Amino acid sequence: MPDLSSLYQDIILDHYREKHHSGLREPYTVEVTHVNPSCGDELVLRLATNGSDVVDVSYESVGCSISQASTSVMTDLVITHDLAHALELHDGFKQMIEGQGKVELDEEVYEDAIAFSGVAQFPARVKCAMLGWSALRDAILRVQGNVDE
C-alpha cells in the first residue's frame, strides 16, 4: 500500500510548482485581498461570475507552499460550478482542515484537496491552507451582496 502522506506531499508540491489559474486576469466581477498576519502570506483573488456560476478565478500570491497549493487546488474545484456549490466546497474543506484529522472528505468531490488533510494536525498551518478558500468565500459573498466592499 502506498504511503498516503508521501502521495499527499507530492500533490501539494506539484500544485505549488505548477500553480493552476495563477496570474490576475480580466474580466472579473470582484477582487479581494487577504493576508495571513501570522505568517505574512498574501493573496489577491479575482472572481469572475455570470451571476450564478464561477466563470474564472485568478490570483496572485506570495507565501508558503501550503497556501499557494491550496489556492491552486481550490480554483480547479470551483471554476464552472455554481456559487452555492463553491460555498459548500469551502465549508467542507474548512471542516476538514479545522477537524484535527477527524473529518474525511469525499475524494470524488474534493479531488486533490484531500491532500491537505494532514495539515489539520498542524494548527499553525490551518490559516495557510484556508487563505485562498477564505478569499473565495469573501468574493462570493460580495458578489451576492452579503458583504460591504
N, C-alpha and C positions, 0 to 999 in steps of 0.2 A: 504494500500500500504506500503511495507517495506521501511524503511529509507535507501536510497542508500548510504549515507555517512557511515553509520554503516556497511553495507554489504561490501563496498569497503575497509573500515578499516580492517575488518575481513580477506579479501583476502590478503591484504598486510601483515598482521601479520602472516597468515598461511604460506605464501611464505618465510617470514623471519625466522620462526621457522623450517620449513622443506624446506631448500634450494634445489631446483631441480638442478641436474648436478654439484653440488658443489664438490670441490676436483679436483686437477690437474691430468689429465690423459694423457697417451701416447697411441698410437702415435698421433702426432699433426703436422699440417702444419706450423703454425706460432704462436708465443707467443707475447703478448703485455702487457705492464704495463701502467695503467692510475691512476692518482692521482687527487683528487679534492682538490686543495690547500685552498679553502675557509673553508673546514671543516675537512680535513685530511683523508677522505675516500680513500682507496687504493684497487686496483683490478689488479690481474694478470689473464689474459684470454688466453686460448689456443683454437685455432680453427683448427679443422681437416676437410679437404675437400677431395673430389675425383676429383678435377678440377673444376667442375661446381656446386656441391651440398655441403651443410653443412652436414658433417657426424657426427660431435660431437662438442660440446662447453663445456669446463670445465673451472673452475675458482676457485681462492682463493681470498677472500675479507675480508677486515676489514673496518667496517663503520657502518653507521646508518641503521635502518630497511628499509628505503625507497630505498637506493642504493642497498642493498642486495636483497630485494624482487623484485625490478625491474629487476635485472640481472637474477634472477631465472625465472621470467615470460618470459623474452626475450629468454632464452635458450629453453624453451618449444615451443615457436613460430617459431624458425628458424631451429632447428635440423630437418633434412630430406628434407628441402626445398632448392631450388637453391639460389645461391649467389645474383642474381638480386632481387629475392623476398625478401630476408633478408634485402637488402638495401632499398627496398620500404617500408618494415615494419619499419625500422629505421626512414625513412623520415616522415612517417605518425605519429609515436609516438612522434618524435621531434616537429612536427607541433602542436600536441595536448598539449604537456607538456609546450610549449612556447606560447600557444594560449590564455592564461589568461582565460581559461574556455569557450572560444568561439568556439573551434574545437572539434567536436564529432567524434569518430571512430566507425567503424562497429564492433559490438560485435562478429559477426560471424567470422570475420577475426582476430581481436585483442584479443578476449577472455578475460583473466584476466587483460590484460594491460589497459583496460578501467578503472580499479580501481584507476589508477594514475591520472585520470582527475582532481581530486581535488587538486593535488599537483601544478597544474598550477596557483592556487590562491596564492601560496607562492613562490615568485621569488627566495628566498634563497635556496629552496629545489629542484629547477629545475635541477641544476647540479648533485644533488644526484641521482635523477631519471634517468638522462641521462648517468651516468658513465658507466654502462655495455653496453648500446647501442652504446655509442661513441667508446668504446674499440672494440666492434664487427665491427663497420664500419671501424675503423683503420685496424683491422686484415684482413678484406675482401679486402680492397684496397691494402694492402701489398701482399696478395695472387695474386691479379690481376696485380701486378707490377706497381701500380699507386702511391706508396709512397716509399720513401727510408727508409730502416730499419736503 
